[in-house]
Protein backbone atom coordinates (compact mmCIF):
# COMPACT_ATOMS: atom_id res chain seq x y z
CA UNK A 1 0.00 0.00 0.00
CA UNK A 2 2.83 2.39 0.84
CA UNK A 3 5.78 3.12 -1.43
CA UNK A 4 8.30 2.18 1.23
CA UNK A 5 6.82 -1.32 1.50
CA UNK A 6 8.63 -2.53 -1.62
CA UNK A 7 11.40 -4.21 0.41
CA UNK A 8 9.95 -5.52 3.71
CA UNK A 9 13.35 -6.92 4.77
CA UNK A 10 14.76 -3.43 5.11
CA UNK A 11 11.94 -2.04 7.26
CA UNK A 12 11.94 -1.48 11.01
CA UNK A 13 9.66 -0.09 13.68
CA UNK A 14 6.50 1.76 12.65
CA UNK A 15 7.14 1.40 8.93
CA UNK A 16 7.42 -2.39 9.28
CA UNK A 17 4.18 -2.50 11.28
CA UNK A 18 2.36 -0.20 8.84
CA UNK A 19 3.34 -2.38 5.91
CA UNK A 20 2.56 -5.57 7.79
CA UNK A 21 -0.98 -4.45 8.71
CA UNK A 22 -1.79 -3.40 5.15
CA UNK A 23 -0.86 -6.57 3.28
CA UNK A 24 -3.39 -8.29 1.04
CA UNK A 25 -4.14 -10.97 3.61
CA UNK A 26 -4.76 -8.38 6.30
CA UNK A 27 -7.22 -6.64 4.00
CA UNK A 28 -9.07 -9.93 3.72
CA UNK A 29 -8.93 -10.17 7.52
CA UNK A 30 -10.55 -6.75 7.85
CA UNK A 31 -13.16 -7.65 5.25
CA UNK A 32 -14.04 -10.78 7.21
CA UNK A 33 -15.35 -8.61 10.06
CA UNK A 34 -17.79 -6.98 7.64
CA UNK A 35 -18.58 -10.41 6.25
CA UNK A 36 -19.60 -11.70 9.69
CA UNK A 37 -21.95 -8.75 10.27
CA UNK A 38 -23.51 -9.07 6.80
CA UNK A 39 -23.92 -12.81 7.31
CA UNK A 40 -25.83 -12.24 10.56
CA UNK A 41 -28.02 -9.57 8.95
CA UNK A 42 -28.91 -12.05 6.19
CA UNK A 43 -29.31 -15.08 8.44
CA UNK A 44 -31.45 -13.43 11.14
CA UNK A 45 -34.45 -12.53 8.91
CA UNK A 46 -34.39 -15.95 7.25
CA UNK A 47 -34.26 -17.71 10.62
CA UNK A 48 -37.03 -15.44 11.87
CA UNK A 49 -39.23 -16.32 8.88
CA UNK A 50 -38.55 -20.04 9.38
CA UNK A 51 -39.27 -19.71 13.10
CA UNK A 52 -42.51 -17.82 12.48
CA UNK A 53 -43.69 -20.53 10.10
CA UNK A 54 -42.71 -23.18 12.64
CA UNK A 55 -44.56 -21.37 15.44
CA UNK A 56 -47.74 -21.13 13.36
CA UNK A 57 -47.37 -24.78 12.36
CA UNK A 58 -47.03 -25.90 15.99
CA UNK A 59 -50.34 -24.13 16.79
CA UNK A 60 -52.19 -25.45 13.75
CA UNK A 61 -55.48 -27.34 14.13
CA UNK A 62 -54.41 -29.65 11.31
CA UNK A 63 -52.65 -32.61 13.04
CA UNK A 64 -49.98 -33.34 10.35
CA UNK A 65 -49.01 -29.67 10.20
CA UNK A 66 -48.90 -29.42 13.99
CA UNK A 67 -46.82 -32.59 14.25
CA UNK A 68 -44.39 -31.20 11.68
CA UNK A 69 -43.99 -27.91 13.61
CA UNK A 70 -43.61 -29.59 17.00
CA UNK A 71 -41.26 -32.25 15.60
CA UNK A 72 -39.05 -29.65 13.92
CA UNK A 73 -38.59 -27.55 17.06
CA UNK A 74 -38.17 -30.57 19.34
CA UNK A 75 -35.63 -32.41 17.20
CA UNK A 76 -33.42 -29.42 16.44
CA UNK A 77 -33.48 -28.19 20.04
CA UNK A 78 -32.55 -31.66 21.26
CA UNK A 79 -29.52 -32.19 19.02
CA UNK A 80 -26.20 -30.33 19.49
CA UNK A 81 -25.96 -27.34 17.17
CA UNK A 82 -22.57 -28.34 15.80
CA UNK A 83 -24.06 -31.62 14.52
CA UNK A 84 -26.56 -29.73 12.38
CA UNK A 85 -23.94 -27.20 11.27
CA UNK A 86 -21.87 -30.06 9.92
CA UNK A 87 -24.80 -32.17 8.66
CA UNK A 88 -27.04 -29.58 6.97
CA UNK A 89 -24.59 -28.25 4.34
CA UNK A 90 -23.56 -31.77 3.38
CA UNK A 91 -27.13 -33.09 3.22
CA UNK A 92 -28.41 -30.07 1.31
CA UNK A 93 -25.51 -30.17 -1.16
CA UNK A 94 -25.92 -33.88 -1.87
CA UNK A 95 -29.71 -33.55 -2.06
CA UNK A 96 -29.51 -30.82 -4.69
CA UNK A 97 -26.92 -32.73 -6.69
CA UNK A 98 -29.05 -35.89 -6.50
CA UNK A 99 -32.07 -34.03 -7.90
CA UNK A 100 -29.99 -32.50 -10.70
CA UNK A 101 -28.50 -35.91 -11.42
CA UNK A 102 -31.94 -37.47 -11.86
CA UNK A 103 -33.01 -34.69 -14.23
CA UNK A 104 -29.85 -34.14 -16.27
CA UNK A 105 -28.50 -37.71 -16.39
CA UNK A 106 -31.50 -40.09 -16.61
CA UNK A 107 -29.45 -42.71 -18.48
CA UNK A 108 -26.84 -43.02 -15.71
CA UNK A 109 -26.49 -46.67 -14.72
CA UNK A 110 -23.78 -46.60 -12.05
CA UNK A 111 -24.64 -46.36 -8.37
CA UNK A 112 -24.55 -42.87 -6.87
CA UNK A 113 -23.42 -44.22 -3.51
CA UNK A 114 -20.12 -45.99 -4.02
CA UNK A 115 -18.83 -46.82 -0.57
CA UNK A 116 -18.01 -43.54 1.12
CA UNK A 117 -18.13 -41.62 -2.17
CA UNK A 118 -21.09 -39.69 -3.57
CA UNK A 119 -20.73 -39.81 -7.35
CA UNK A 120 -22.98 -37.92 -9.77
CA UNK A 121 -22.49 -36.94 -13.39
CA UNK A 122 -20.44 -33.83 -14.15
CA UNK A 123 -23.52 -31.90 -15.33
CA UNK A 124 -25.17 -32.34 -11.93
CA UNK A 125 -22.33 -30.93 -9.85
CA UNK A 126 -23.02 -27.79 -7.82
CA UNK A 127 -21.37 -25.56 -8.77
CA UNK A 128 -20.04 -26.86 -12.08
CA UNK A 129 -16.29 -27.46 -12.28
CA UNK A 130 -16.10 -24.79 -14.97
CA UNK A 131 -17.78 -22.18 -12.73
CA UNK A 132 -15.67 -19.25 -11.52
CA UNK A 133 -14.09 -19.44 -8.08
CA UNK A 134 -16.34 -16.76 -6.59
CA UNK A 135 -19.37 -18.91 -7.36
CA UNK A 136 -17.89 -21.83 -5.42
CA UNK A 137 -17.23 -19.54 -2.45
CA UNK A 138 -20.71 -18.01 -2.45
CA UNK A 139 -22.27 -21.46 -2.78
CA UNK A 140 -20.47 -22.56 0.40
CA UNK A 141 -21.64 -19.40 2.17
CA UNK A 142 -25.23 -20.05 1.06
CA UNK A 143 -25.06 -23.56 2.52
CA UNK A 144 -23.73 -22.10 5.78
CA UNK A 145 -26.58 -19.58 5.91
CA UNK A 146 -29.09 -22.39 5.33
CA UNK A 147 -27.61 -24.37 8.23
CA UNK A 148 -27.73 -21.37 10.57
CA UNK A 149 -31.30 -20.48 9.53
CA UNK A 150 -32.47 -24.07 10.02
CA UNK A 151 -31.00 -24.36 13.51
CA UNK A 152 -31.89 -20.92 14.84
CA UNK A 153 -35.28 -21.06 13.14
CA UNK A 154 -36.24 -23.91 15.46
CA UNK A 155 -35.30 -21.92 18.55
CA UNK A 156 -37.10 -18.86 17.19
CA UNK A 157 -40.19 -20.99 16.56
CA UNK A 158 -40.22 -22.16 20.18
CA UNK A 159 -39.82 -18.57 21.43
CA UNK A 160 -42.58 -17.20 19.21
CA UNK A 161 -44.95 -20.06 20.01
CA UNK A 162 -44.52 -19.25 23.71
CA UNK A 163 -45.05 -15.55 22.98
CA UNK A 164 -48.30 -16.33 21.16
CA UNK A 165 -49.49 -18.29 24.18
CA UNK A 166 -48.63 -15.32 26.40
CA UNK A 167 -51.07 -13.00 24.60
CA UNK A 168 -54.18 -12.82 26.83
CA UNK A 169 -56.81 -15.27 25.68
CA UNK A 170 -59.51 -12.72 26.46
CA UNK A 171 -58.37 -10.58 23.53
CA UNK A 172 -58.77 -13.45 21.12
CA UNK A 173 -62.22 -14.20 22.53
CA UNK A 174 -63.17 -10.55 22.11
CA UNK A 175 -62.05 -10.63 18.49
CA UNK A 176 -64.14 -13.73 17.89
CA UNK A 177 -67.11 -12.06 19.59
CA UNK A 178 -66.82 -9.19 17.11
CA UNK A 179 -67.13 -11.66 14.27
CA UNK A 180 -63.49 -12.09 13.27
CA UNK A 181 -62.44 -15.41 11.84
CA UNK A 182 -59.57 -17.31 13.43
CA UNK A 183 -57.22 -16.15 10.67
CA UNK A 184 -58.25 -12.51 11.09
CA UNK A 185 -57.84 -12.68 14.86
CA UNK A 186 -54.41 -14.27 14.46
CA UNK A 187 -53.04 -11.64 12.06
CA UNK A 188 -54.74 -8.58 13.56
CA UNK A 189 -54.69 -9.35 17.28
CA UNK A 190 -52.28 -12.19 18.10
CA UNK A 191 -49.30 -11.50 15.83
CA UNK A 192 -48.95 -7.73 16.50
CA UNK A 193 -48.97 -8.26 20.28
CA UNK A 194 -46.83 -11.38 20.18
CA UNK A 195 -43.64 -9.48 19.39
CA UNK A 196 -43.59 -7.74 22.77
CA UNK A 197 -43.44 -11.08 24.55
CA UNK A 198 -41.08 -12.66 21.99
CA UNK A 199 -38.46 -9.91 21.92
CA UNK A 200 -36.52 -10.96 25.08
CA UNK A 201 -36.14 -14.50 23.77
CA UNK A 202 -35.32 -13.36 20.25
CA UNK A 203 -32.69 -10.93 21.53
CA UNK A 204 -31.09 -13.81 23.40
CA UNK A 205 -31.08 -15.86 20.18
CA UNK A 206 -29.38 -12.97 18.39
CA UNK A 207 -26.64 -12.99 21.02
CA UNK A 208 -26.23 -16.73 20.56
CA UNK A 209 -26.07 -16.24 16.80
CA UNK A 210 -23.26 -13.73 17.28
CA UNK A 211 -21.32 -16.25 19.34
CA UNK A 212 -22.03 -19.04 16.84
CA UNK A 213 -20.54 -17.28 13.81
CA UNK A 214 -17.03 -18.68 14.50
CA UNK A 215 -18.53 -22.09 13.62
CA UNK A 216 -18.29 -20.96 10.00
CA UNK A 217 -14.63 -21.90 10.34
CA UNK A 218 -15.71 -25.55 10.61
CA UNK A 219 -17.50 -25.29 7.27
CA UNK A 220 -14.33 -24.19 5.49
CA UNK A 221 -15.42 -20.55 5.14
CA UNK A 222 -12.65 -17.98 5.51
CA UNK A 223 -14.09 -15.97 8.41
CA UNK A 224 -12.45 -13.94 11.17
CA UNK A 225 -11.33 -17.05 13.05
CA UNK A 226 -9.67 -18.49 9.95
CA UNK A 227 -7.70 -15.33 9.25
CA UNK A 228 -6.81 -14.78 12.92
CA UNK A 229 -5.27 -18.24 13.05
CA UNK A 230 -3.65 -17.87 9.63
CA UNK A 231 -2.09 -14.47 10.30
CA UNK A 232 -1.28 -14.98 13.96
CA UNK A 233 0.65 -18.21 13.54
CA UNK A 234 4.43 -18.09 13.69
CA UNK A 235 6.08 -16.94 10.46
CA UNK A 236 9.68 -17.84 9.74
CA UNK A 237 12.23 -15.93 7.67
CA UNK A 238 10.73 -17.57 4.57
CA UNK A 239 7.93 -15.00 4.76
CA UNK A 240 8.14 -11.30 3.94
CA UNK A 241 7.06 -10.34 7.47
CA UNK A 242 8.47 -12.93 9.90
CA UNK A 243 7.21 -12.85 13.47
CA UNK A 244 6.63 -15.07 16.47
CA UNK A 245 3.31 -16.65 17.44
CA UNK A 246 0.95 -13.67 17.63
CA UNK A 247 -2.34 -15.58 17.78
CA UNK A 248 -2.99 -14.22 21.26
CA UNK A 249 -3.18 -10.67 19.92
CA UNK A 250 -5.32 -11.58 16.94
CA UNK A 251 -7.81 -13.48 19.05
CA UNK A 252 -7.80 -10.61 21.55
CA UNK A 253 -8.93 -8.39 18.65
CA UNK A 254 -11.75 -10.86 18.00
CA UNK A 255 -12.70 -10.67 21.67
CA UNK A 256 -12.99 -6.88 21.48
CA UNK A 257 -14.96 -7.10 18.23
CA UNK A 258 -17.54 -9.50 19.64
CA UNK A 259 -17.88 -7.55 22.89
CA UNK A 260 -18.52 -4.31 20.96
CA UNK A 261 -21.01 -6.08 18.70
CA UNK A 262 -22.80 -7.53 21.73
CA UNK A 263 -23.00 -4.16 23.49
CA UNK A 264 -24.36 -2.46 20.36
CA UNK A 265 -26.96 -5.22 20.06
CA UNK A 266 -28.03 -4.76 23.68
CA UNK A 267 -28.56 -1.03 23.13
CA UNK A 268 -30.54 -1.66 19.94
CA UNK A 269 -32.79 -4.28 21.52
CA UNK A 270 -33.42 -2.08 24.56
CA UNK A 271 -34.69 0.73 22.33
CA UNK A 272 -36.77 -1.67 20.26
CA UNK A 273 -38.27 -3.16 23.42
CA UNK A 274 -39.35 0.26 24.68
CA UNK A 275 -40.92 1.04 21.33
CA UNK A 276 -42.87 -2.23 21.12
CA UNK A 277 -44.07 -1.90 24.72
CA UNK A 278 -45.96 1.30 24.02
CA UNK A 279 -49.68 0.78 24.57
CA UNK A 280 -49.27 -2.86 25.55
CA UNK A 281 -50.80 -4.37 28.66
CA UNK A 282 -47.41 -5.36 30.03
CA UNK A 283 -45.28 -4.10 32.89
CA UNK A 284 -42.99 -2.22 30.49
CA UNK A 285 -46.01 -0.77 28.70
CA UNK A 286 -47.62 0.43 31.93
CA UNK A 287 -44.38 2.00 33.09
CA UNK A 288 -44.05 3.79 29.76
CA UNK A 289 -47.59 5.07 30.00
CA UNK A 290 -46.99 6.43 33.50
CA UNK A 291 -43.78 8.12 32.35
KEBANU-475905 format. One line per 5 residues: number of its first residue (from 0); their letters; for each residue z, x, y of C-alpha. Coordinates in nm, 2 decimals, padded with zeros to 4 digits. Example, Ala and Ser with C-alpha at 12.3 -4.5 7.8 and 13.67 -1.06 7.14 Angstrom:
2
0> AS> 00.78,01.23,-00.45 | 00.71,01.37,-00.11
This chain:
291
0> XXXXX> 00.00,00.00,00.00 | 00.08,00.28,00.24 | -00.14,00.58,00.31 | 00.12,00.83,00.22 | 00.15,00.68,-00.13
5> XXXXX> -00.16,00.86,-00.25 | 00.04,01.14,-00.42 | 00.37,00.99,-00.55 | 00.48,01.34,-00.69 | 00.51,01.48,-00.34
10> XXXXX> 00.73,01.19,-00.20 | 01.10,01.19,-00.15 | 01.37,00.97,-00.01 | 01.27,00.65,00.18 | 00.89,00.71,00.14
15> XXXXX> 00.93,00.74,-00.24 | 01.13,00.42,-00.25 | 00.88,00.24,-00.02 | 00.59,00.33,-00.24 | 00.78,00.26,-00.56
20> XXXXX> 00.87,-00.10,-00.45 | 00.51,-00.18,-00.34 | 00.33,-00.09,-00.66 | 00.10,-00.34,-00.83 | 00.36,-00.41,-01.10
25> XXXXX> 00.63,-00.48,-00.84 | 00.40,-00.72,-00.66 | 00.37,-00.91,-00.99 | 00.75,-00.89,-01.02 | 00.78,-01.06,-00.67
30> XXXXX> 00.53,-01.32,-00.76 | 00.72,-01.40,-01.08 | 01.01,-01.54,-00.86 | 00.76,-01.78,-00.70 | 00.62,-01.86,-01.04
35> XXXXX> 00.97,-01.96,-01.17 | 01.03,-02.19,-00.87 | 00.68,-02.35,-00.91 | 00.73,-02.39,-01.28 | 01.06,-02.58,-01.22
40> XXXXX> 00.90,-02.80,-00.96 | 00.62,-02.89,-01.20 | 00.84,-02.93,-01.51 | 01.11,-03.14,-01.34 | 00.89,-03.45,-01.25
45> XXXXX> 00.72,-03.44,-01.60 | 01.06,-03.43,-01.77 | 01.19,-03.70,-01.54 | 00.89,-03.92,-01.63 | 00.94,-03.85,-02.00
50> XXXXX> 01.31,-03.93,-01.97 | 01.25,-04.25,-01.78 | 01.01,-04.37,-02.05 | 01.26,-04.27,-02.32 | 01.54,-04.46,-02.14
55> XXXXX> 01.34,-04.77,-02.11 | 01.24,-04.74,-02.48 | 01.60,-04.70,-02.59 | 01.68,-05.03,-02.41 | 01.38,-05.22,-02.55
60> XXXXX> 01.41,-05.55,-02.73 | 01.13,-05.44,-02.97 | 01.30,-05.27,-03.26 | 01.03,-05.00,-03.33 | 01.02,-04.90,-02.97
65> XXXXX> 01.40,-04.89,-02.94 | 01.42,-04.68,-03.26 | 01.17,-04.44,-03.12 | 01.36,-04.40,-02.79 | 01.70,-04.36,-02.96
70> XXXXX> 01.56,-04.13,-03.22 | 01.39,-03.90,-02.96 | 01.71,-03.86,-02.76 | 01.93,-03.82,-03.06 | 01.72,-03.56,-03.24
75> XXXXX> 01.64,-03.34,-02.94 | 02.00,-03.35,-02.82 | 02.13,-03.25,-03.17 | 01.90,-02.95,-03.22 | 01.95,-02.62,-03.03
80> XXXXX> 01.72,-02.60,-02.73 | 01.58,-02.26,-02.83 | 01.45,-02.41,-03.16 | 01.24,-02.66,-02.97 | 01.13,-02.39,-02.72
85> XXXXX> 00.99,-02.19,-03.01 | 00.87,-02.48,-03.22 | 00.70,-02.70,-02.96 | 00.43,-02.46,-02.82 | 00.34,-02.36,-03.18
90> XXXXX> 00.32,-02.71,-03.31 | 00.13,-02.84,-03.01 | -00.12,-02.55,-03.02 | -00.19,-02.59,-03.39 | -00.21,-02.97,-03.36
95> XXXXX> -00.47,-02.95,-03.08 | -00.67,-02.69,-03.27 | -00.65,-02.90,-03.59 | -00.79,-03.21,-03.40 | -01.07,-03.00,-03.25
100> XXXXX> -01.14,-02.85,-03.59 | -01.19,-03.19,-03.75 | -01.42,-03.30,-03.47 | -01.63,-02.98,-03.41 | -01.64,-02.85,-03.77
105> XXXXX> -01.66,-03.15,-04.01 | -01.85,-02.95,-04.27 | -01.57,-02.68,-04.30 | -01.47,-02.65,-04.67 | -01.20,-02.38,-04.66
110> XXXXX> -00.84,-02.46,-04.64 | -00.69,-02.45,-04.29 | -00.35,-02.34,-04.42 | -00.40,-02.01,-04.60 | -00.06,-01.88,-04.68
115> XXXXX> 00.11,-01.80,-04.35 | -00.22,-01.81,-04.16 | -00.36,-02.11,-03.97 | -00.74,-02.07,-03.98 | -00.98,-02.30,-03.79
120> XXXXX> -01.34,-02.25,-03.69 | -01.42,-02.04,-03.38 | -01.53,-02.35,-03.19 | -01.19,-02.52,-03.23 | -00.99,-02.23,-03.09
125> XXXXX> -00.78,-02.30,-02.78 | -00.88,-02.14,-02.56 | -01.21,-02.00,-02.69 | -01.23,-01.63,-02.75 | -01.50,-01.61,-02.48
130> XXXXX> -01.27,-01.78,-02.22 | -01.15,-01.57,-01.93 | -00.81,-01.41,-01.94 | -00.66,-01.63,-01.68 | -00.74,-01.94,-01.89
135> XXXXX> -00.54,-01.79,-02.18 | -00.24,-01.72,-01.95 | -00.24,-02.07,-01.80 | -00.28,-02.23,-02.15 | 00.04,-02.05,-02.26
140> XXXXX> 00.22,-02.16,-01.94 | 00.11,-02.52,-02.00 | 00.25,-02.51,-02.36 | 00.58,-02.37,-02.21 | 00.59,-02.66,-01.96
145> XXXXX> 00.53,-02.91,-02.24 | 00.82,-02.76,-02.44 | 01.06,-02.77,-02.14 | 00.95,-03.13,-02.05 | 01.00,-03.25,-02.41
150> XXXXX> 01.35,-03.10,-02.44 | 01.48,-03.19,-02.09 | 01.31,-03.53,-02.11 | 01.55,-03.62,-02.39 | 01.86,-03.53,-02.19
155> XXXXX> 01.72,-03.71,-01.89 | 01.66,-04.02,-02.10 | 02.02,-04.02,-02.22 | 02.14,-03.98,-01.86 | 01.92,-04.26,-01.72
160> XXXXX> 02.00,-04.49,-02.01 | 02.37,-04.45,-01.93 | 02.30,-04.51,-01.56 | 02.12,-04.83,-01.63 | 02.42,-04.95,-01.83
165> XXXXX> 02.64,-04.86,-01.53 | 02.46,-05.11,-01.30 | 02.68,-05.42,-01.28 | 02.57,-05.68,-01.53 | 02.65,-05.95,-01.27
170> XXXXX> 02.35,-05.84,-01.06 | 02.11,-05.88,-01.34 | 02.25,-06.22,-01.42 | 02.21,-06.32,-01.06 | 01.85,-06.21,-01.06
175> XXXXX> 01.79,-06.41,-01.37 | 01.96,-06.71,-01.21 | 01.71,-06.68,-00.92 | 01.43,-06.71,-01.17 | 01.33,-06.35,-01.21
180> XXXXX> 01.18,-06.24,-01.54 | 01.34,-05.96,-01.73 | 01.07,-05.72,-01.62 | 01.11,-05.82,-01.25 | 01.49,-05.78,-01.27
185> XXXXX> 01.45,-05.44,-01.43 | 01.21,-05.30,-01.16 | 01.36,-05.47,-00.86 | 01.73,-05.47,-00.94 | 01.81,-05.23,-01.22
190> XXXXX> 01.58,-04.93,-01.15 | 01.65,-04.89,-00.77 | 02.03,-04.90,-00.83 | 02.02,-04.68,-01.14 | 01.94,-04.36,-00.95
195> XXXXX> 02.28,-04.36,-00.77 | 02.45,-04.34,-01.11 | 02.20,-04.11,-01.27 | 02.19,-03.85,-00.99 | 02.51,-03.65,-01.10
200> XXXXX> 02.38,-03.61,-01.45 | 02.02,-03.53,-01.34 | 02.15,-03.27,-01.09 | 02.34,-03.11,-01.38 | 02.02,-03.11,-01.59
205> XXXXX> 01.84,-02.94,-01.30 | 02.10,-02.66,-01.30 | 02.06,-02.62,-01.67 | 01.68,-02.61,-01.62 | 01.73,-02.33,-01.37
210> XXXXX> 01.93,-02.13,-01.62 | 01.68,-02.20,-01.90 | 01.38,-02.05,-01.73 | 01.45,-01.70,-01.87 | 01.36,-01.85,-02.21
215> XXXXX> 01.00,-01.83,-02.10 | 01.03,-01.46,-02.19 | 01.06,-01.57,-02.56 | 00.73,-01.75,-02.53 | 00.55,-01.43,-02.42
220> XXXXX> 00.51,-01.54,-02.06 | 00.55,-01.27,-01.80 | 00.84,-01.41,-01.60 | 01.12,-01.25,-01.39 | 01.30,-01.13,-01.71
225> XXXXX> 00.99,-00.97,-01.85 | 00.93,-00.77,-01.53 | 01.29,-00.68,-01.48 | 01.31,-00.53,-01.82 | 00.96,-00.37,-01.79
230> XXXXX> 01.03,-00.21,-01.45 | 01.40,-00.13,-01.50 | 01.35,00.07,-01.82 | 01.37,00.44,-01.81 | 01.05,00.61,-01.69
235> XXXXX> 00.97,00.97,-01.78 | 00.77,01.22,-01.59 | 00.46,01.07,-01.76 | 00.48,00.79,-01.50 | 00.39,00.81,-01.13
240> XXXXX> 00.75,00.71,-01.03 | 00.99,00.85,-01.29 | 01.35,00.72,-01.28 | 01.65,00.66,-01.51 | 01.74,00.33,-01.67
245> XXXXX> 01.76,00.09,-01.37 | 01.78,-00.23,-01.56 | 02.13,-00.30,-01.42 | 01.99,-00.32,-01.07 | 01.69,-00.53,-01.16
250> XXXXX> 01.91,-00.78,-01.35 | 02.15,-00.78,-01.06 | 01.86,-00.89,-00.84 | 01.80,-01.17,-01.09 | 02.17,-01.27,-01.07
255> XXXXX> 02.15,-01.30,-00.69 | 01.82,-01.50,-00.71 | 01.96,-01.75,-00.95 | 02.29,-01.79,-00.75 | 02.10,-01.85,-00.43
260> XXXXX> 01.87,-02.10,-00.61 | 02.17,-02.28,-00.75 | 02.35,-02.30,-00.42 | 02.04,-02.44,-00.25 | 02.01,-02.70,-00.52
265> XXXXX> 02.37,-02.80,-00.48 | 02.31,-02.86,-00.10 | 01.99,-03.05,-00.17 | 02.15,-03.28,-00.43 | 02.46,-03.34,-00.21
270> XXXXX> 02.23,-03.47,00.07 | 02.03,-03.68,-00.17 | 02.34,-03.83,-00.32 | 02.47,-03.93,00.03 | 02.13,-04.09,00.10
275> XXXXX> 02.11,-04.29,-00.22 | 02.47,-04.41,-00.19 | 02.40,-04.60,00.13 | 02.46,-04.97,00.08 | 02.56,-04.93,-00.29
280> XXXXX> 02.87,-05.08,-00.44 | 03.00,-04.74,-00.54 | 03.29,-04.53,-00.41 | 03.05,-04.30,-00.22 | 02.87,-04.60,-00.08
285> XXXXX> 03.19,-04.76,00.04 | 03.31,-04.44,00.20 | 02.98,-04.40,00.38 | 03.00,-04.76,00.51 | 03.35,-04.70,00.64
290> X> 03.24,-04.38,00.81
